[in-house]
Amino acid sequence: MFRPALRMLGVLAAFELVTPARAALAQYSPDRATAVEVRKEFLADLDEGLQKKFLALAEAIPADKYSWRPAPGVRSVGEVFMHVASEYYFWTPAVFGATPSPVVQRADSGLARFERMSSKPEVLKHLKEGFAYANQVVSGLDEAKITGIQKVFGRDRQIIQMSFVMTSDLHEHLGQLIAYARMNGVTPPWSK
């Protein structure tokens, strides 16, 4: 495991220790220092781990493999990369209670339309621009906005709790793309 993920795992373990039960979760309100540390670790994992690997994999996979999909009805290589970019533009800011980018429409049809723009040049462009947007928005949030309980998707949520959900989902897509790459004879550059 790389360093940011280990640090984030430690923060999560500490968070779980101070949260005695799920019922108490709604009552627990993390202090400012904890919330700021979790945001810092989230952004470090996003930058040092995920984004670098997503870009390296996107570069390594040949353009003619971007339309490959493991089965009918499953996202293609390019569509998975664009799904990741959509998470940078939309879901990452949203789970922190920030404004998503207008580049991706929230409606399912808007997300599907965005994911279909899945050529290698589109993927590289949106991975870079989506990441820059997410990083700018999340790092620029006022500390008070990430502390305690906030309304996210109409429900009371802890922003730090939602950041773990987002990290988990992005790591899942990285694993998916690693499998897609290997099924197409591409070794992830960091594994060579």
ABEGO torsion letter per residue (X at the ends): XBAAAAAAAAAAAAAAAABABAAAAAABBBBAAAAAAAAAAAAAAAAAAAAAAAAAAAAABBAAAAABBABBGBBBAAAAAAAAAAAAAAAAAAAAGBBBBAABBABAAAAAAAAABABAAAAAAAAAAAAAAAAAAAAABBAAAABEBBBBGGBBBBAAAAAAAAAAAAAAAAAAAAAAAAAAGBBBAAAX
